[in-house]
Amino acid sequence: MFPYVFYVIASYFVGSIPVGVMLAKIKGVDPRKGGSKNIGATNVMRTAGRIFGILTLIGDMLKGFVPTLLAILYGVPASITAAIGIAAFLGHLFPVYLRFKGGKGVATASGVYLAMNPWAILISFIVFLLMVFKWRYVSLGSITGASLTPFLMYFLNASPEYILSSVFIGLLIIAKHRENIGRLIKGKENRLNLSSK
Protein backbone atom coordinates (compact mmCIF):
# COMPACT_ATOMS: atom_id res chain seq x y z
CA MET A 1 0.00 0.00 0.00
CA PHE A 2 2.85 2.41 0.79
CA PRO A 3 4.14 2.52 -2.81
CA TYR A 4 0.68 3.57 -3.96
CA VAL A 5 0.59 6.41 -1.42
CA PHE A 6 4.00 7.50 -2.70
CA TYR A 7 2.75 7.42 -6.31
CA VAL A 8 -0.24 9.60 -5.44
CA ILE A 9 1.92 12.14 -3.58
CA ALA A 10 4.49 12.18 -6.40
CA SER A 11 1.69 12.79 -8.90
CA TYR A 12 0.55 15.81 -6.89
CA PHE A 13 4.05 17.31 -7.03
CA VAL A 14 4.23 16.70 -10.78
CA GLY A 15 0.87 18.39 -11.19
CA SER A 16 2.12 21.32 -9.14
CA ILE A 17 4.85 22.21 -11.64
CA PRO A 18 3.89 25.74 -12.84
CA VAL A 19 4.60 25.20 -16.53
CA GLY A 20 2.98 28.45 -17.69
CA VAL A 21 4.80 30.60 -15.15
CA MET A 22 8.14 28.99 -15.99
CA LEU A 23 7.70 29.39 -19.76
CA ALA A 24 6.40 32.96 -19.54
CA LYS A 25 9.51 33.94 -17.59
CA ILE A 26 11.50 33.27 -20.76
CA LYS A 27 9.52 36.13 -22.31
CA GLY A 28 10.04 38.24 -19.18
CA VAL A 29 6.40 38.25 -18.11
CA ASP A 30 4.39 36.77 -15.27
CA PRO A 31 0.91 35.54 -16.28
CA ARG A 32 -0.22 36.03 -12.68
CA LYS A 33 0.13 39.79 -13.17
CA GLY A 34 -1.59 40.23 -16.52
CA GLY A 35 -4.76 39.31 -18.38
CA SER A 36 -6.97 37.08 -16.24
CA LYS A 37 -3.99 36.46 -13.90
CA ASN A 38 -4.40 32.73 -14.47
CA ILE A 39 -1.40 30.44 -14.98
CA GLY A 40 -3.07 28.35 -17.69
CA ALA A 41 -2.47 28.23 -21.43
CA THR A 42 -5.11 30.79 -22.43
CA ASN A 43 -3.72 33.53 -20.23
CA VAL A 44 -0.12 32.64 -21.05
CA MET A 45 -1.11 33.08 -24.70
CA ARG A 46 -2.53 36.51 -23.88
CA THR A 47 0.48 37.66 -21.88
CA ALA A 48 3.44 35.87 -23.50
CA GLY A 49 2.21 34.96 -27.00
CA ARG A 50 0.76 32.06 -28.94
CA ILE A 51 3.83 29.79 -28.92
CA PHE A 52 4.20 29.98 -25.15
CA GLY A 53 0.48 29.38 -24.76
CA ILE A 54 0.64 26.23 -26.90
CA LEU A 55 3.71 24.97 -25.02
CA THR A 56 1.92 25.59 -21.73
CA LEU A 57 -1.08 23.63 -22.96
CA ILE A 58 1.12 20.68 -23.88
CA GLY A 59 3.08 20.84 -20.63
CA ASP A 60 -0.03 21.06 -18.47
CA MET A 61 -1.59 18.11 -20.29
CA LEU A 62 1.55 16.02 -19.79
CA LYS A 63 1.38 16.65 -16.04
CA GLY A 64 -1.87 14.69 -15.95
CA PHE A 65 -1.16 12.26 -18.77
CA VAL A 66 2.24 10.86 -17.77
CA PRO A 67 1.51 9.85 -14.13
CA THR A 68 -1.88 8.38 -15.08
CA LEU A 69 -0.55 6.48 -18.08
CA LEU A 70 2.36 5.06 -16.09
CA ALA A 71 -0.08 3.81 -13.46
CA ILE A 72 -2.16 2.10 -16.16
CA LEU A 73 0.88 0.56 -17.87
CA TYR A 74 2.21 -0.82 -14.59
CA GLY A 75 -1.11 -2.40 -13.70
CA VAL A 76 -1.97 -0.17 -10.77
CA PRO A 77 -5.57 -0.80 -9.60
CA ALA A 78 -8.17 1.50 -11.18
CA SER A 79 -9.02 3.11 -7.84
CA ILE A 80 -5.38 4.08 -7.26
CA THR A 81 -4.95 5.16 -10.89
CA ALA A 82 -7.96 7.44 -10.48
CA ALA A 83 -6.42 8.84 -7.28
CA ILE A 84 -3.14 9.46 -9.12
CA GLY A 85 -4.97 11.36 -11.86
CA ILE A 86 -6.91 13.40 -9.33
CA ALA A 87 -3.69 14.18 -7.44
CA ALA A 88 -2.05 15.57 -10.60
CA PHE A 89 -5.16 17.64 -11.27
CA LEU A 90 -5.24 18.98 -7.69
CA GLY A 91 -1.56 19.78 -7.97
CA HIS A 92 -2.34 22.17 -10.82
CA LEU A 93 -5.24 23.73 -8.94
CA PHE A 94 -3.34 24.05 -5.66
CA PRO A 95 0.39 23.96 -6.49
CA VAL A 96 2.72 23.79 -3.53
CA TYR A 97 5.31 25.78 -5.50
CA LEU A 98 2.95 28.77 -5.88
CA ARG A 99 1.53 28.80 -2.35
CA PHE A 100 -1.44 26.73 -3.51
CA LYS A 101 -2.67 29.36 -5.98
CA GLY A 102 -2.95 27.60 -9.31
CA GLY A 103 -4.98 27.38 -12.47
CA LYS A 104 -8.34 25.93 -13.46
CA GLY A 105 -7.06 22.51 -14.40
CA VAL A 106 -8.66 21.96 -17.80
CA ALA A 107 -5.48 20.96 -19.63
CA THR A 108 -4.21 18.76 -16.80
CA ALA A 109 -7.61 17.07 -16.53
CA SER A 110 -7.53 16.49 -20.29
CA GLY A 111 -4.19 14.74 -19.90
CA VAL A 112 -5.65 12.50 -17.19
CA TYR A 113 -8.65 11.66 -19.38
CA LEU A 114 -6.43 11.02 -22.39
CA ALA A 115 -4.69 8.25 -20.46
CA MET A 116 -7.92 6.86 -19.00
CA ASN A 117 -10.14 6.90 -22.07
CA PRO A 118 -8.78 8.52 -25.28
CA TRP A 119 -12.14 8.33 -27.09
CA ALA A 120 -13.95 10.25 -24.36
CA ILE A 121 -11.48 13.12 -24.37
CA LEU A 122 -11.33 13.14 -28.19
CA ILE A 123 -15.08 13.67 -28.45
CA SER A 124 -15.02 16.20 -25.63
CA PHE A 125 -12.14 18.04 -27.31
CA ILE A 126 -14.00 18.23 -30.61
CA VAL A 127 -17.00 19.74 -28.83
CA PHE A 128 -14.64 22.18 -27.07
CA LEU A 129 -13.08 23.26 -30.36
CA LEU A 130 -16.44 23.73 -32.06
CA MET A 131 -17.69 25.95 -29.24
CA VAL A 132 -14.49 28.00 -29.08
CA PHE A 133 -14.36 28.56 -32.83
CA LYS A 134 -18.08 29.44 -32.90
CA TRP A 135 -18.23 31.81 -29.92
CA ARG A 136 -14.53 32.46 -29.04
CA TYR A 137 -15.14 31.71 -25.35
CA VAL A 138 -12.54 29.28 -24.04
CA SER A 139 -14.30 29.20 -20.67
CA LEU A 140 -17.59 28.11 -22.28
CA GLY A 141 -15.86 25.31 -24.15
CA SER A 142 -14.04 24.23 -20.98
CA ILE A 143 -17.22 24.16 -18.88
CA THR A 144 -19.07 22.22 -21.57
CA GLY A 145 -16.24 19.72 -21.91
CA ALA A 146 -16.01 19.25 -18.15
CA SER A 147 -19.76 18.60 -17.99
CA LEU A 148 -19.78 16.25 -20.98
CA THR A 149 -16.78 14.04 -20.13
CA PRO A 150 -18.36 12.01 -17.27
CA PHE A 151 -21.27 11.05 -19.54
CA LEU A 152 -18.85 10.06 -22.30
CA MET A 153 -16.87 7.99 -19.81
CA TYR A 154 -20.06 6.21 -18.83
CA PHE A 155 -21.32 5.51 -22.35
CA LEU A 156 -17.85 4.38 -23.45
CA ASN A 157 -17.75 1.83 -20.63
CA ALA A 158 -14.93 3.34 -18.59
CA SER A 159 -14.36 1.80 -15.16
CA PRO A 160 -16.60 3.12 -12.34
CA GLU A 161 -13.52 4.62 -10.67
CA TYR A 162 -12.67 6.62 -13.78
CA ILE A 163 -16.26 7.80 -14.14
CA LEU A 164 -16.39 8.97 -10.52
CA SER A 165 -13.03 10.72 -10.85
CA SER A 166 -14.27 12.55 -13.97
CA VAL A 167 -17.37 13.70 -12.05
CA PHE A 168 -15.19 15.01 -9.21
CA ILE A 169 -12.77 16.71 -11.58
CA GLY A 170 -15.60 18.15 -13.67
CA LEU A 171 -17.31 19.68 -10.66
CA LEU A 172 -14.06 21.33 -9.56
CA ILE A 173 -13.43 22.71 -13.05
CA ILE A 174 -16.90 24.23 -13.11
CA ALA A 175 -16.39 25.65 -9.61
CA LYS A 176 -13.07 27.21 -10.68
CA HIS A 177 -14.92 28.86 -13.59
CA ARG A 178 -17.62 30.46 -11.43
CA GLU A 179 -16.37 33.99 -12.19
CA ASN A 180 -16.28 33.18 -15.90
CA ILE A 181 -19.84 31.88 -15.69
CA GLY A 182 -20.90 35.18 -14.13
CA ARG A 183 -19.22 37.14 -16.92
CA LEU A 184 -20.75 34.89 -19.58
CA ILE A 185 -24.21 35.54 -18.18
CA LYS A 186 -23.53 39.29 -18.22
CA GLY A 187 -21.96 39.18 -21.68
CA LYS A 188 -18.65 40.49 -20.33
CA GLU A 189 -16.43 37.43 -20.77
CA ASN A 190 -13.21 37.91 -22.75
CA ARG A 191 -13.19 36.30 -26.17
CA LEU A 192 -10.16 34.39 -27.48
CA ASN A 193 -8.11 36.45 -29.89
CA LEU A 194 -6.86 33.96 -32.47
CA SER A 195 -4.52 36.55 -33.94
CA SER A 196 -2.41 36.74 -30.76
CA LYS A 197 1.32 37.18 -31.43
C-alpha positions in Angstrom: 0.0 0.0 0.0 2.8 2.4 0.8 4.1 2.5 -2.8 0.7 3.6 -4.0 0.6 6.4 -1.4 4.0 7.5 -2.7 2.8 7.4 -6.3 -0.2 9.6 -5.4 1.9 12.1 -3.6 4.5 12.2 -6.4 1.7 12.8 -8.9 0.6 15.8 -6.9 4.1 17.3 -7.0 4.2 16.7 -10.8 0.9 18.4 -11.2 2.1 21.3 -9.1 4.8 22.2 -11.6 3.9 25.7 -12.8 4.6 25.2 -16.5 3.0 28.4 -17.7 4.8 30.6 -15.1 8.1 29.0 -16.0 7.7 29.4 -19.8 6.4 33.0 -19.5 9.5 33.9 -17.6 11.5 33.3 -20.8 9.5 36.1 -22.3 10.0 38.2 -19.2 6.4 38.2 -18.1 4.4 36.8 -15.3 0.9 35.5 -16.3 -0.2 36.0 -12.7 0.1 39.8 -13.2 -1.6 40.2 -16.5 -4.8 39.3 -18.4 -7.0 37.1 -16.2 -4.0 36.5 -13.9 -4.4 32.7 -14.5 -1.4 30.4 -15.0 -3.1 28.4 -17.7 -2.5 28.2 -21.4 -5.1 30.8 -22.4 -3.7 33.5 -20.2 -0.1 32.6 -21.1 -1.1 33.1 -24.7 -2.5 36.5 -23.9 0.5 37.7 -21.9 3.4 35.9 -23.5 2.2 35.0 -27.0 0.8 32.1 -28.9 3.8 29.8 -28.9 4.2 30.0 -25.2 0.5 29.4 -24.8 0.6 26.2 -26.9 3.7 25.0 -25.0 1.9 25.6 -21.7 -1.1 23.6 -23.0 1.1 20.7 -23.9 3.1 20.8 -20.6 0.0 21.1 -18.5 -1.6 18.1 -20.3 1.6 16.0 -19.8 1.4 16.7 -16.0 -1.9 14.7 -15.9 -1.2 12.3 -18.8 2.2 10.9 -17.8 1.5 9.9 -14.1 -1.9 8.4 -15.1 -0.6 6.5 -18.1 2.4 5.1 -16.1 -0.1 3.8 -13.5 -2.2 2.1 -16.2 0.9 0.6 -17.9 2.2 -0.8 -14.6 -1.1 -2.4 -13.7 -2.0 -0.2 -10.8 -5.6 -0.8 -9.6 -8.2 1.5 -11.2 -9.0 3.1 -7.8 -5.4 4.1 -7.3 -5.0 5.2 -10.9 -8.0 7.4 -10.5 -6.4 8.8 -7.3 -3.1 9.5 -9.1 -5.0 11.4 -11.9 -6.9 13.4 -9.3 -3.7 14.2 -7.4 -2.0 15.6 -10.6 -5.2 17.6 -11.3 -5.2 19.0 -7.7 -1.6 19.8 -8.0 -2.3 22.2 -10.8 -5.2 23.7 -8.9 -3.3 24.1 -5.7 0.4 24.0 -6.5 2.7 23.8 -3.5 5.3 25.8 -5.5 2.9 28.8 -5.9 1.5 28.8 -2.3 -1.4 26.7 -3.5 -2.7 29.4 -6.0 -3.0 27.6 -9.3 -5.0 27.4 -12.5 -8.3 25.9 -13.5 -7.1 22.5 -14.4 -8.7 22.0 -17.8 -5.5 21.0 -19.6 -4.2 18.8 -16.8 -7.6 17.1 -16.5 -7.5 16.5 -20.3 -4.2 14.7 -19.9 -5.7 12.5 -17.2 -8.6 11.7 -19.4 -6.4 11.0 -22.4 -4.7 8.3 -20.5 -7.9 6.9 -19.0 -10.1 6.9 -22.1 -8.8 8.5 -25.3 -12.1 8.3 -27.1 -14.0 10.2 -24.4 -11.5 13.1 -24.4 -11.3 13.1 -28.2 -15.1 13.7 -28.5 -15.0 16.2 -25.6 -12.1 18.0 -27.3 -14.0 18.2 -30.6 -17.0 19.7 -28.8 -14.6 22.2 -27.1 -13.1 23.3 -30.4 -16.4 23.7 -32.1 -17.7 26.0 -29.2 -14.5 28.0 -29.1 -14.4 28.6 -32.8 -18.1 29.4 -32.9 -18.2 31.8 -29.9 -14.5 32.5 -29.0 -15.1 31.7 -25.4 -12.5 29.3 -24.0 -14.3 29.2 -20.7 -17.6 28.1 -22.3 -15.9 25.3 -24.2 -14.0 24.2 -21.0 -17.2 24.2 -18.9 -19.1 22.2 -21.6 -16.2 19.7 -21.9 -16.0 19.2 -18.1 -19.8 18.6 -18.0 -19.8 16.2 -21.0 -16.8 14.0 -20.1 -18.4 12.0 -17.3 -21.3 11.1 -19.5 -18.9 10.1 -22.3 -16.9 8.0 -19.8 -20.1 6.2 -18.8 -21.3 5.5 -22.3 -17.9 4.4 -23.5 -17.8 1.8 -20.6 -14.9 3.3 -18.6 -14.4 1.8 -15.2 -16.6 3.1 -12.3 -13.5 4.6 -10.7 -12.7 6.6 -13.8 -16.3 7.8 -14.1 -16.4 9.0 -10.5 -13.0 10.7 -10.9 -14.3 12.6 -14.0 -17.4 13.7 -12.0 -15.2 15.0 -9.2 -12.8 16.7 -11.6 -15.6 18.2 -13.7 -17.3 19.7 -10.7 -14.1 21.3 -9.6 -13.4 22.7 -13.0 -16.9 24.2 -13.1 -16.4 25.7 -9.6 -13.1 27.2 -10.7 -14.9 28.9 -13.6 -17.6 30.5 -11.4 -16.4 34.0 -12.2 -16.3 33.2 -15.9 -19.8 31.9 -15.7 -20.9 35.2 -14.1 -19.2 37.1 -16.9 -20.7 34.9 -19.6 -24.2 35.5 -18.2 -23.5 39.3 -18.2 -22.0 39.2 -21.7 -18.6 40.5 -20.3 -16.4 37.4 -20.8 -13.2 37.9 -22.8 -13.2 36.3 -26.2 -10.2 34.4 -27.5 -8.1 36.5 -29.9 -6.9 34.0 -32.5 -4.5 36.6 -33.9 -2.4 36.7 -30.8 1.3 37.2 -31.4 
